[in-house]
Amino acid sequence: MTRSRATLASTSDPAAGSHPLDNVVWSALTGRQREFSEGDDRARRYLVDVAPFAGLRDVSPASLASLLPLALEGHRLAIFSVEPMPPVEGLKVLLTGTGHQMIASRVASPLQSRDVERLDDSAVPEMLALVERSQPGPFAARTNRLGNYLGIRASGQLVAMTGERMKIDGFTEISAVCTHPDHRGHGYAHDLVSLVAQAVLDRGEQPFLHVFSENFPAIALYERLGFTIRRTMHVTVVAAKS
């Protein structure tokens, strides 16, 4: 999730929970990305080396109890929810905030033609190093297995990348939008998001993404690309109490 702004756009969605994107992690981990998950029929999380996100079927006491064993020692759990998360006995809250879920039905073209590389497993060390420098949000050793990732190099160094993360029927999330601090201002993020999102559209799906509500520059970029705010989500990061 990228940190950033925006005024909440009105949504015509029905009541919370009626759309699969309202409970996006649960939708992904009980559907197209179940192989990357662990848990039960009430709470699931991505495997630790894939992503820190967890999803709940609902916020019943039974589902909240199922969340507790997924909070492995030394590893955080991040949860997207339409309503604020209730407290869970045995878990401590590390962060709460809001983020916008943005979606596009068409995207702007790249600003210019560039040499773009499809990143495979051999590029993971470089991808992890770039994430460490640019801090776009969670990215682990096998996050790249969730979808296609594209990168741009300068003098042989990986300086920008964007890829796909959560996937549910009809929708694919754009994620890991990052540029090395020494190489910003060239439109790399615009062009990579454009290319990745267009590939999603070409498959007959809709691209979406998540961005922290206060990250105004990123939201402005996504709006220029054609994304609009679908709804605001609560973001809660928890860990097991020691």
C-alpha positions, 0 to 999 in steps of 0.5 A: 500500500502506498502512503498518500490524499484525497476527498472521498468520492461517493460510491454507489456500492450497496451495503458494506460487504456486498461487493468482493472488494469490500472484503478484498483479502478474504475474497482473494484468499478464499478464491484465486490466491488460496494456494498462497494462504493459511488459516480456516473457514473464518480467518486466513492470511497470506503465507509469511514470505508472501504478504502480511495481509489477513482477512476475516469472513466476518467480525463475529467472535468466532472469526476474531478467535480464528485470527489469533493463531495467524499472528505468528511471533515476530510477524505483523498482520495487516487488515483492510476493513470497511468498519473499524476493527474491533479489539481482539484479545491476545493481539496488540494494535500497532497501527490504525489508519485509513486508505483509499481503494481506487479502481479504473475502467481505463488508464492513460497511456505511458508518457514515453516509450521505455525499455521495460523488463519483466522481473522474474525470481532472479530479480527478487534480491534487487526488488527487495533492495529497491523496496528497502530504499523506496518504502512502497509498502509490504513486499516479501521474498515471494510477493512476486509470485502473486502476479506479473512485475515490470521494472526499469533499469538505469545503468544496469540498476533496478530503479523502478518497478510495479506489479500485481498483488491481490487477485479476485474474480474480475479484479487485480490489484496494482502494487509495489509502485516504487522508484529509487529516491535518486531516480524520481521525476522521470515518470517511471511510476506513471508508465509502469502503472499504465503498462501493468494496469492496461495488461489487467484491462486487456485480460477483461479484469479491472485494476485497483489499488490501495493508497494511504489517505494522506499520500496526496502525491500518489493519489494525484498520480493515480487520478491522472492515470484514470483511477478513481476512489471507490471507497475508503477502507480502515487499515489495522496492523496487529501483532501477537502480545508478548 
